[in-house]
């Protein structure tokens, strides 16, 4: 995730939105437990995802309002909602 997304997760406990995601690694389906990594490759959180890796490849970097236009459907504005997200370390 980019620095803004990492900061939002670590300091504010916010949801992870597609706009803050820089890269997708691996294959996973909707509902999978995924690791969230900073640009420095540190694991900062884990959570249950609302979109598969294939869908995320299509919407990464996009604003949440554009998800339905890109995919033709949506499962909500967040890739990982804050209620399904566990922060692994405190903000420094």
Number of C-alpha atoms within 10 A of each C-alpha: 24 16 14 13 19 23 17 15 22 19 12 11 16 18 19 24 21 25 18 19 25 15 13 14 9 7 9 17 14 16 14 15 15 17 17 24 17 18 14 9 9 12 14 20 19 17 22 19 24 21 22 15 19 14 17 22 16 13 23 21 17 16 14 18 11 14 22 14 11 13 12 8 9 17 12 15 18 20 25 24 18 17 11 14 22 17 17 14 11 9 13 6
